């Protein structure tokens, strides 16, 4: 997810997102589950990175790994919400971002490259693919053929969750309460990219986990210095002590977020451009609740092709 120091050092600034009610049907990208466009800042360039050679839908994974997030600089740029199934004709003053399920080898490769790049930039070891990744999905965000963001989602099952490596007693206690857990992991956002990319990845992950898979709670491991950020910006609560995370060679604390609570925040704030300057959370940068049904339909269609 996101780190508090990326906010404190001004590397990510507030977008002022303006919804566009015009449906752009001139171009469609049937491999994406969601998309949005943003005015391009003067002189802005896409982050350097490997091209995405295959345009197919894709899978995902997340973890002690809410360390790998990058930084962005939107400088007041306005995000324009596009219909999940529609693509806006990109022009010289506009970038279109697509959220996809990573189903092609090239998407998985580019996501792994981005994770190594961002983890290295943060001084963390790049963890290997989670052992529970097979029970989840991987999401990628791309713009102009370049993967600029990725995150995964592990679903709880016989293999458990990545967080079980360090927090098994805490997770078993939650399971004993009847909660259905899932774990975002391996998050990475490239430098110079809008916070809308982060918000969109989280929103699509929430829809897959809560609406399609009936999960009740997110579980994440983050560096202790990012604890306040996740509490403030998404509503996480601490659910375990600070322990050493062997996967990335850094301390980690266990956090939990009720997906029912997340849904309430999305319904109250999602797509609300008027709240971006007053609401101190990421929820105004999520898609509007009206977009959710179409995104879920596309998630189902892409998942069935795996």
N, C-alpha and C positions, 0 to 999 in steps of 0.2 A: 504494500500500500504506500502511504506517503510518510515522509519523515519530517519531524518538526524543524530540523535545522535547515531544510530546504525552504521553509517559509521564513525563518529568522534571518537568513542571510540574503533575503530578497531575490533569490534565484527563481522563485515562482511568484508571480504577482497576480492580483485579481483580474479575471476576465470580466468584462461587462457583456453578458450574453443577451442577445436580442432575438427573440423567437421570430421566425419567418413563416407566415401562414400559407404562403404560396407553395403548392406541391410541385416539385420539379420532376417531371416525368420524362424529360427529354433523354435521360440516360439512366440505365438501371445496372446495378451490380448484384447479380443474383447469388453471389457467393458470400456476401456480407450479411450479418445479422442486424447491424445498425450502422448508421453513418451520421456525420454532422459536418458542417463546413464553417470555416472561420476566415475573416478577412486577413490577408497576408500583410504583415508589417513591412514597411519600406526597408528594403535591403535584406529581409529575412531569407534564410536558406534552410532547406531541410537538413537535419543532422546527417553527417556522413555515415554511411552504413551499407551493407550488402543489399543489392536489389532483391525484391521479392519476385522470383521468376514465375511462380505458380499462383494463380488466383483461384484457390479452392477454399472451402470452409475448413475449420481446424479444431484440435483438443486443448486441455489446460492443467496447471499445477501451482501452488503458493506456499510460503513457509518462513522459517527463522530468518527469513528471506525478505521480510519487509525491510530489508536492509538495502536492496539493490535499486531503490528508486532513484531516478535521475532528477534533473532540475529543469525547469522551464522558465521562459520569460515572455509573458504575453503582452506586457506594456499597454494594457487597456484595450487589447483587441476584443472584438465582439464575436462571440460564437453564434452561429446561425443553426438552429436545430433543423435537421433534415428528417423527413419521414424515414423510418427504418428500412423500407424497401426501395427508397428512391435515392438517386444520386443527382446532385446538383452539378450542372455543367461547370467544371472548374475554369476560371478565367485567370487573367494576369494578377488579379487582386484577391484571389480566393484559393484556399487549400481545402480539400475534402479528405476527411479522415474516415476510415472504415474499421469496424470491429468485426473480427471473424473468429470462427472456431478453427484452430490450427489443425488441418487434416493432411496437409502436404508435407513432404520431407523438407522442402525449402523453407516453409514457415517455421517448422521445428528447429531447423538449423539456424535461421536468422534470429529466432527467439533466444536460443542458447548463446549465440554470439553477443547479443545485447545484454543478457544476464552477466556474462563474464566481464563485459566492458564496464557495466555500472557497478558491479561488486568490486572489481579491481579499483575503480575510481574512489570507492568508499573505503578501500583498504581491507575488504573482507575476502575470505576464500570463496570461490564459486562452488556452491554445493552441487552435487550430482542430482540427477532426476530423482524426485521423491519415490520411495518404495511403494507408496500408495497411489502414485500418479495414474496407474492403469484404471482406477475406479473413478476417475474424474475427467476433466477437460482442460485444455490449454487455450487461452484467448490471445489473440494478437491484434494490435492496432497498427495500421499502415497508412501512409500518405505518400502519394507519388511513387508507389512501388517500393517504398522503404519501410521496414518494420521499425516503428518508433516507440512501441510499448508492448508489454506482454505480462500476463499473470496466469497462474493456474488455479485450479480448484480441485482439491482432493475430497472425495466423499468417504464417510466412515463405513467400514465393513470388516470383513474377516482379517484383512491385513492391517487394520487400524489406521491411524493418521500419523503423519510425520512428527507431530508434537508429542506422540506417545514415547518417542525416544527419550524425552526429558521430563515430561509431565504426565506420565501414565496414571498415577494416583488421582490427580485432579480431573483428568478426562473421564476416568472410570466413575468418579463421583457424579459427574454430570450425566453420564450415560445411565447411571442408576436412578436418576430423576426422570428418566424417560425422554431426555433430549436427543434429537437427531443432529449430530455434529457434522460440520464440514470445515475444511481448512484451506483458505487462500494461501498460496505460496509462490515463490520464485517470481516476485514482482520486479519489473524493471521498466523505467520510463527514461527515454533518451533526453539529453540536455536540450534546452531551447524549445521544449514541447509544451503545449497548453495543458493546464490542469484539467481541462475537459477530457483529455485522453484518460487520465487517471479515473475521473468520476465515471466515465462511460464504461471502462473495464469493470469497475466495481459494480455498477448497476446491472450490467449484463450477467455478471457472476451471481449476483443476488437473485435475478430472475431464474437462472438455471437451477440454483440451489434450493430456493424457497418455493417457487411456483411450480417448477417441473419435477423436482426431486423431494419435495416436502421436508427439507431440512429445517431445523428450528433455530440453530445458532452457528455463528462464525466462531472459530477458534484461530488465533494467530499468535505467533511468537515474534516479538520485536525487541530491538535494543532498548534498554531502560531509558535512555535519554529521549526516546521517541514516544514514551508512554503518554505524556500530556497531550501530544499532538493527536494521537488516535482517540483519546478520550474527548477532546474538544471538537475535532473535525468530523468524527463519525459516530461518537457515542459509545466507544468500547469501555469495558470495565475490567479492572485487573482481576485475574482468576487464579494466579499462582505466583510463587516467589521468583526471585531473580536467580537463574542458574546459568552455568556455562553451556553455550550451544556449540557442540563439537562440529557441526556441519559447516559453520562459517567462521569459527574461531573467535567468537565474541560472546558477551553475556546476552541473555535473553529473558524476557518476562512474558508470561502467558496472559493473553487478553481474550475476552469473550464479548460478543455482541448478539443480542436477540434479533433474529431476522424479522420478527413481528414488529419490534421497535423500529428497525430500519425501514420497514414498509410504511409505518406511520410518518416517519420523517420524509420519505419520498413523496407520499401523497400530499403532505403539507407544503413541501418546498420544491419538489422536482420541476425543473423548467421555469421557475419563477425568477425572471430577470430582475424584478423589482426588489428581490431580497438579497441580491448579491453583495450589496454594500453594507447591509445591516445584519444579516445572518452569518454568524461566525462558525460556519460549517461548510462541508463540501456539497450539501444536498441541493442547493439551488443550481449546481452545475450538472446534476443528474438529468436524464431525459424526463419529459413530463409523463405523468401517469397515463395520459392518453396514448402514448407510444408503446406502452408495455405489451399489449396484446399482440401487436404485429411483431415485436421483437421475439416474444415467446414462440409464435408460430414459426418464425424463421429458425430459431434455435432447434425446435423439434425437427424441422425438415433437414437441417444440416446434420444433426446428430444421427438421424436415421440412415444417412448415407455412409456413416463410418463403417 
